[in-house]
Amino acid sequence: MPESQRPVKLFRNGRNQAVRIPVEFELPGTDAIMFREAGRLIIEPVRQRGLAALLDSWQPMTEDFPDIADPASASEDIF
């Protein structure tokens, strides 16, 4: 069995069937999406939405940018 697989037990939780997710497969957050695809049951974490979530997911840039000469343009008398 590949390292990314592990046998798990199914059980009943009221009227629902449930599965205990081993710690090495834990999903982030508190919500997930479940769907069937080609005979497989797939559970994915719900992605955060919005600009703030997108910006939080980015790593800060550590690259230094070179200085660029950008002199102010000459003012024009338009009247």
N, CA, C and O atoms as CSV, one atom per row, in Angstrom:
chain,resi,resn,atom,element,x,y,z
A,1,MET,N,N,0.843,-1.183,0.000
A,1,MET,CA,C,0.000,0.000,0.000
A,1,MET,C,C,0.888,1.246,0.000
A,1,MET,O,O,1.793,1.341,0.830
A,2,PRO,N,N,0.658,2.211,-0.910
A,2,PRO,CA,C,1.487,3.421,-0.949
A,2,PRO,C,C,1.412,4.201,0.361
A,2,PRO,O,O,0.451,4.072,1.119
A,3,GLU,N,N,2.441,5.015,0.616
A,3,GLU,CA,C,2.491,5.798,1.854
A,3,GLU,C,C,1.324,6.768,1.979
A,3,GLU,O,O,0.926,7.115,3.092
A,4,SER,N,N,0.768,7.212,0.848
A,4,SER,CA,C,-0.324,8.186,0.898
A,4,SER,C,C,-1.682,7.518,1.121
A,4,SER,O,O,-2.715,8.184,1.051
A,5,GLN,N,N,-1.690,6.217,1.386
A,5,GLN,CA,C,-2.936,5.504,1.666
A,5,GLN,C,C,-2.871,4.867,3.041
A,5,GLN,O,O,-1.800,4.515,3.535
A,6,ARG,N,N,-4.039,4.727,3.646
A,6,ARG,CA,C,-4.116,4.093,4.958
A,6,ARG,C,C,-5.525,3.546,5.140
A,6,ARG,O,O,-6.493,4.239,4.826
A,7,PRO,N,N,-5.665,2.319,5.639
A,7,PRO,CA,C,-7.012,1.803,5.876
A,7,PRO,C,C,-7.681,2.581,7.014
A,7,PRO,O,O,-7.034,2.950,7.994
A,8,VAL,N,N,-8.987,2.823,6.864
A,8,VAL,CA,C,-9.757,3.528,7.882
A,8,VAL,C,C,-11.036,2.752,8.139
A,8,VAL,O,O,-11.430,1.908,7.334
A,9,LYS,N,N,-11.674,3.033,9.242
A,9,LYS,CA,C,-12.940,2.384,9.605
A,9,LYS,C,C,-14.099,3.337,9.357
A,9,LYS,O,O,-14.011,4.530,9.645
A,10,LEU,N,N,-15.166,2.807,8.831
A,10,LEU,CA,C,-16.407,3.548,8.686
A,10,LEU,C,C,-17.277,3.252,9.899
A,10,LEU,O,O,-17.219,2.154,10.453
A,11,PHE,N,N,-18.078,4.219,10.311
A,11,PHE,CA,C,-18.968,4.021,11.448
A,11,PHE,C,C,-20.224,4.849,11.248
A,11,PHE,O,O,-20.299,5.653,10.319
A,12,ARG,N,N,-21.186,4.661,12.092
A,12,ARG,CA,C,-22.443,5.398,12.034
A,12,ARG,C,C,-22.421,6.528,13.049
A,12,ARG,O,O,-21.979,6.355,14.185
A,13,ASN,N,N,-22.902,7.682,12.624
A,13,ASN,CA,C,-23.080,8.833,13.490
A,13,ASN,C,C,-24.530,9.276,13.289
A,13,ASN,O,O,-24.830,10.077,12.404
A,14,GLY,N,N,-25.422,8.741,14.127
A,14,GLY,CA,C,-26.852,8.958,13.907
A,14,GLY,C,C,-27.268,8.225,12.634
A,14,GLY,O,O,-27.045,7.021,12.508
A,15,ARG,N,N,-27.867,8.945,11.698
A,15,ARG,CA,C,-28.287,8.337,10.444
A,15,ARG,C,C,-27.230,8.461,9.350
A,15,ARG,O,O,-27.444,7.997,8.230
A,16,ASN,N,N,-26.103,9.077,9.658
A,16,ASN,CA,C,-25.046,9.297,8.671
A,16,ASN,C,C,-23.915,8.292,8.824
A,16,ASN,O,O,-23.598,7.851,9.929
A,17,GLN,N,N,-23.312,7.941,7.693
A,17,GLN,CA,C,-22.090,7.149,7.736
A,17,GLN,C,C,-20.930,8.126,7.867
A,17,GLN,O,O,-20.948,9.190,7.248
A,18,ALA,N,N,-19.938,7.787,8.652
A,18,ALA,CA,C,-18.811,8.682,8.896
A,18,ALA,C,C,-17.502,7.907,8.804
A,18,ALA,O,O,-17.486,6.676,8.828
A,19,VAL,N,N,-16.413,8.650,8.699
A,19,VAL,CA,C,-15.073,8.068,8.670
A,19,VAL,C,C,-14.170,8.948,9.523
A,19,VAL,O,O,-14.260,10.174,9.468
A,20,ARG,N,N,-13.312,8.332,10.300
A,20,ARG,CA,C,-12.327,9.090,11.074
A,20,ARG,C,C,-11.154,9.390,10.148
A,20,ARG,O,O,-10.596,8.491,9.518
A,21,ILE,N,N,-10.790,10.670,10.076
A,21,ILE,CA,C,-9.680,11.072,9.217
A,21,ILE,C,C,-8.403,11.030,10.042
A,21,ILE,O,O,-8.289,11.752,11.032
A,22,PRO,N,N,-7.430,10.192,9.651
A,22,PRO,CA,C,-6.163,10.128,10.393
A,22,PRO,C,C,-5.458,11.489,10.389
A,22,PRO,O,O,-5.635,12.286,9.468
A,23,VAL,N,N,-4.674,11.737,11.411
A,23,VAL,CA,C,-4.033,13.036,11.602
A,23,VAL,C,C,-3.196,13.439,10.390
A,23,VAL,O,O,-3.134,14.627,10.073
A,24,GLU,N,N,-2.556,12.506,9.707
A,24,GLU,CA,C,-1.716,12.873,8.562
A,24,GLU,C,C,-2.537,13.301,7.341
A,24,GLU,O,O,-1.981,13.815,6.371
A,25,PHE,N,N,-3.861,13.089,7.386
A,25,PHE,CA,C,-4.736,13.498,6.298
A,25,PHE,C,C,-5.675,14.634,6.696
A,25,PHE,O,O,-6.585,14.967,5.937
A,26,GLU,N,N,-5.475,15.233,7.863
A,26,GLU,CA,C,-6.369,16.291,8.326
A,26,GLU,C,C,-6.420,17.431,7.320
A,26,GLU,O,O,-5.425,17.767,6.678
A,27,LEU,N,N,-7.612,18.016,7.199
A,27,LEU,CA,C,-7.822,19.142,6.304
A,27,LEU,C,C,-7.801,20.436,7.107
A,27,LEU,O,O,-8.191,20.446,8.275
A,28,PRO,N,N,-7.350,21.530,6.494
A,28,PRO,CA,C,-7.373,22.808,7.206
A,28,PRO,C,C,-8.796,23.339,7.298
A,28,PRO,O,O,-9.654,22.992,6.486
A,29,GLY,N,N,-9.035,24.179,8.290
A,29,GLY,CA,C,-10.340,24.821,8.424
A,29,GLY,C,C,-11.382,23.915,9.045
A,29,GLY,O,O,-11.064,22.880,9.630
A,30,THR,N,N,-12.653,24.331,8.904
A,30,THR,CA,C,-13.754,23.584,9.510
A,30,THR,C,C,-14.775,23.114,8.481
A,30,THR,O,O,-15.713,22.401,8.835
A,31,ASP,N,N,-14.614,23.495,7.217
A,31,ASP,CA,C,-15.565,23.120,6.182
A,31,ASP,C,C,-14.859,22.405,5.038
A,31,ASP,O,O,-13.689,22.660,4.751
A,32,ALA,N,N,-15.595,21.505,4.389
A,32,ALA,CA,C,-15.054,20.754,3.254
A,32,ALA,C,C,-16.170,20.500,2.248
A,32,ALA,O,O,-17.353,20.631,2.562
A,33,ILE,N,N,-15.774,20.138,1.049
A,33,ILE,CA,C,-16.686,19.760,-0.028
A,33,ILE,C,C,-16.456,18.278,-0.310
A,33,ILE,O,O,-15.311,17.833,-0.387
A,34,MET,N,N,-17.537,17.514,-0.465
A,34,MET,CA,C,-17.432,16.084,-0.761
A,34,MET,C,C,-18.162,15.821,-2.077
A,34,MET,O,O,-19.264,16.324,-2.294
A,35,PHE,N,N,-17.536,15.023,-2.957
A,35,PHE,CA,C,-18.183,14.670,-4.210
A,35,PHE,C,C,-17.656,13.327,-4.710
A,35,PHE,O,O,-16.607,12.849,-4.279
A,36,ARG,N,N,-18.413,12.738,-5.627
A,36,ARG,CA,C,-17.991,11.487,-6.257
A,36,ARG,C,C,-17.420,11.795,-7.626
A,36,ARG,O,O,-17.936,12.642,-8.356
A,37,GLU,N,N,-16.342,11.093,-7.965
A,37,GLU,CA,C,-15.718,11.256,-9.276
A,37,GLU,C,C,-15.127,9.916,-9.686
A,37,GLU,O,O,-14.222,9.400,-9.030
A,38,ALA,N,N,-15.637,9.362,-10.761
A,38,ALA,CA,C,-15.135,8.092,-11.305
A,38,ALA,C,C,-15.074,6.999,-10.238
A,38,ALA,O,O,-14.068,6.297,-10.131
A,39,GLY,N,N,-16.128,6.851,-9.456
A,39,GLY,CA,C,-16.186,5.796,-8.453
A,39,GLY,C,C,-15.420,6.078,-7.175
A,39,GLY,O,O,-15.329,5.207,-6.310
A,40,ARG,N,N,-14.872,7.267,-7.039
A,40,ARG,CA,C,-14.128,7.640,-5.830
A,40,ARG,C,C,-14.914,8.690,-5.050
A,40,ARG,O,O,-15.642,9.494,-5.632
A,41,LEU,N,N,-14.765,8.674,-3.766
A,41,LEU,CA,C,-15.334,9.699,-2.901
A,41,LEU,C,C,-14.205,10.668,-2.562
A,41,LEU,O,O,-13.193,10.262,-1.992
A,42,ILE,N,N,-14.366,11.925,-2.901
A,42,ILE,CA,C,-13.305,12.916,-2.737
A,42,ILE,C,C,-13.765,13.994,-1.760
A,42,ILE,O,O,-14.873,14.518,-1.879
A,43,ILE,N,N,-12.910,14.321,-0.797
A,43,ILE,CA,C,-13.176,15.376,0.180
A,43,ILE,C,C,-12.080,16.422,0.024
A,43,ILE,O,O,-10.893,16.109,0.117
A,44,GLU,N,N,-12.487,17.664,-0.213
A,44,GLU,CA,C,-11.531,18.761,-0.377
A,44,GLU,C,C,-11.862,19.879,0.597
A,44,GLU,O,O,-13.036,20.115,0.884
A,45,PRO,N,N,-10.844,20.576,1.115
A,45,PRO,CA,C,-11.137,21.711,1.994
A,45,PRO,C,C,-11.801,22.822,1.198
A,45,PRO,O,O,-11.534,22.985,0.007
A,46,VAL,N,N,-12.668,23.589,1.854
A,46,VAL,CA,C,-13.282,24.744,1.214
A,46,VAL,C,C,-12.243,25.846,1.193
A,46,VAL,O,O,-11.645,26.179,2.216
A,47,ARG,N,N,-12.040,26.397,0.029
A,47,ARG,CA,C,-11.058,27.478,-0.091
A,47,ARG,C,C,-11.669,28.784,0.386
A,47,ARG,O,O,-12.842,29.070,0.144
A,48,GLN,N,N,-10.847,29.569,1.071
A,48,GLN,CA,C,-11.300,30.887,1.501
A,48,GLN,C,C,-11.493,31.754,0.271
A,48,GLN,O,O,-10.786,31.602,-0.725
A,49,ARG,N,N,-12.451,32.661,0.348
A,49,ARG,CA,C,-12.740,33.515,-0.796
A,49,ARG,C,C,-12.445,34.967,-0.467
A,49,ARG,O,O,-12.381,35.362,0.697
A,50,GLY,N,N,-12.273,35.731,-1.496
A,50,GLY,CA,C,-12.091,37.163,-1.333
A,50,GLY,C,C,-10.637,37.578,-1.485
A,50,GLY,O,O,-9.721,36.758,-1.427
A,51,LEU,N,N,-10.460,38.857,-1.679
A,51,LEU,CA,C,-9.132,39.411,-1.888
A,51,LEU,C,C,-8.243,39.234,-0.655
A,51,LEU,O,O,-7.063,38.907,-0.783
A,52,ALA,N,N,-8.801,39.449,0.531
A,52,ALA,CA,C,-8.003,39.319,1.758
A,52,ALA,C,C,-7.460,37.893,1.898
A,52,ALA,O,O,-6.303,37.712,2.276
A,53,ALA,N,N,-8.278,36.884,1.601
A,53,ALA,CA,C,-7.821,35.490,1.682
A,53,ALA,C,C,-6.735,35.217,0.651
A,53,ALA,O,O,-5.768,34.511,0.939
A,54,LEU,N,N,-6.888,35.772,-0.546
A,54,LEU,CA,C,-5.877,35.595,-1.585
A,54,LEU,C,C,-4.563,36.226,-1.157
A,54,LEU,O,O,-3.510,35.599,-1.273
A,55,LEU,N,N,-4.609,37.450,-0.668
A,55,LEU,CA,C,-3.390,38.130,-0.236
A,55,LEU,C,C,-2.732,37.416,0.938
A,55,LEU,O,O,-1.505,37.353,1.011
A,56,ASP,N,N,-3.534,36.876,1.862
A,56,ASP,CA,C,-2.977,36.124,2.991
A,56,ASP,C,C,-2.263,34.857,2.533
A,56,ASP,O,O,-1.349,34.384,3.207
A,57,SER,N,N,-2.672,34.304,1.395
A,57,SER,CA,C,-2.067,33.060,0.918
A,57,SER,C,C,-0.727,33.285,0.216
A,57,SER,O,O,0.030,32.334,0.024
A,58,TRP,N,N,-0.423,34.523,-0.167
A,58,TRP,CA,C,0.821,34.823,-0.873
A,58,TRP,C,C,1.974,34.975,0.115
A,58,TRP,O,O,1.796,35.469,1.228
A,59,GLN,N,N,3.144,34.547,-0.307
A,59,GLN,CA,C,4.353,34.717,0.488
A,59,GLN,C,C,4.945,36.098,0.206
A,59,GLN,O,O,4.879,36.562,-0.933
A,60,PRO,N,N,5.520,36.765,1.205
A,60,PRO,CA,C,6.136,38.072,0.958
A,60,PRO,C,C,7.313,37.939,0.001
A,60,PRO,O,O,8.020,36.932,-0.002
A,61,MET,N,N,7.508,38.970,-0.808
A,61,MET,CA,C,8.630,38.969,-1.745
A,61,MET,C,C,9.898,39.351,-1.000
A,61,MET,O,O,9.901,40.278,-0.191
A,62,THR,N,N,10.960,38.637,-1.277
A,62,THR,CA,C,12.243,38.931,-0.640
A,62,THR,C,C,13.223,39.531,-1.638
A,62,THR,O,O,14.347,39.880,-1.278
A,63,GLU,N,N,12.799,39.650,-2.881
A,63,GLU,CA,C,13.644,40.153,-3.951
A,63,GLU,C,C,13.789,41.669,-3.854
A,63,GLU,O,O,12.810,42.380,-3.627
A,64,ASP,N,N,15.025,42.160,-4.029
A,64,ASP,CA,C,15.264,43.604,-4.063
A,64,ASP,C,C,15.153,44.077,-5.504
A,64,ASP,O,O,15.713,43.468,-6.415
A,65,PHE,N,N,14.428,45.163,-5.699
A,65,PHE,CA,C,14.284,45.718,-7.034
A,65,PHE,C,C,15.288,46.846,-7.224
A,65,PHE,O,O,15.577,47.577,-6.276
A,66,PRO,N,N,15.824,47.001,-8.430
A,66,PRO,CA,C,16.803,48.069,-8.661
A,66,PRO,C,C,16.106,49.433,-8.665
A,66,PRO,O,O,14.921,49.547,-8.980
A,67,ASP,N,N,16.887,50.473,-8.300
A,67,ASP,CA,C,16.364,51.831,-8.379
A,67,ASP,C,C,16.220,52.214,-9.844
A,67,ASP,O,O,17.062,51.871,-10.674
A,68,ILE,N,N,15.153,52.924,-10.149
A,68,ILE,CA,C,14.886,53.347,-11.528
A,68,ILE,C,C,14.841,54.867,-11.548
A,68,ILE,O,O,14.137,55.492,-10.754
A,69,ALA,N,N,15.608,55.458,-12.475
A,69,ALA,CA,C,15.592,56.914,-12.607
A,69,ALA,C,C,14.256,57.314,-13.217
A,69,ALA,O,O,13.929,56.902,-14.329
A,70,ASP,N,N,13.498,58.103,-12.503
A,70,ASP,CA,C,12.176,58.529,-12.963
A,70,ASP,C,C,11.989,60.002,-12.613
A,70,ASP,O,O,11.267,60.344,-11.677
A,71,PRO,N,N,12.656,60.876,-13.386
A,71,PRO,CA,C,12.547,62.299,-13.057
A,71,PRO,C,C,11.143,62.813,-13.327
A,71,PRO,O,O,10.429,62.299,-14.188
A,72,ALA,N,N,10.762,63.840,-12.571
A,72,ALA,CA,C,9.443,64.445,-12.757
A,72,ALA,C,C,9.411,65.149,-14.107
A,72,ALA,O,O,10.401,65.744,-14.533
A,73,SER,N,N,8.272,65.076,-14.769
A,73,SER,CA,C,8.143,65.751,-16.064
A,73,SER,C,C,8.009,67.255,-15.851
A,73,SER,O,O,7.591,67.724,-14.792
A,74,ALA,N,N,8.381,67.995,-16.901
A,74,ALA,CA,C,8.301,69.449,-16.826
A,74,ALA,C,C,6.843,69.877,-16.821
A,74,ALA,O,O,6.026,69.315,-17.550
A,75,SER,N,N,6.514,70.866,-16.006
A,75,SER,CA,C,5.139,71.338,-15.957
A,75,SER,C,C,4.843,72.182,-17.181
A,75,SER,O,O,5.725,72.867,-17.699
A,76,GLU,N,N,3.606,72.134,-17.644
A,76,GLU,CA,C,3.194,72.887,-18.815
A,76,GLU,C,C,2.194,73.954,-18.392
A,76,GLU,O,O,1.351,73.720,-17.525
A,77,ASP,N,N,2.293,75.105,-18.998
A,77,ASP,CA,C,1.310,76.157,-18.760
A,77,ASP,C,C,0.220,75.993,-19.806
A,77,ASP,O,O,0.440,76.286,-20.982
A,78,ILE,N,N,-0.952,75.529,-19.393
A,78,ILE,CA,C,-2.008,75.230,-20.350
A,78,ILE,C,C,-3.002,76.375,-20.471
A,78,ILE,O,O,-3.949,76.259,-21.248
A,79,PHE,N,N,-2.836,77.476,-19.742
A,79,PHE,CA,C,-3.759,78.607,-19.833
A,79,PHE,C,C,-3.090,79.801,-20.410
A,79,PHE,O,O,-3.718,80.849,-20.560
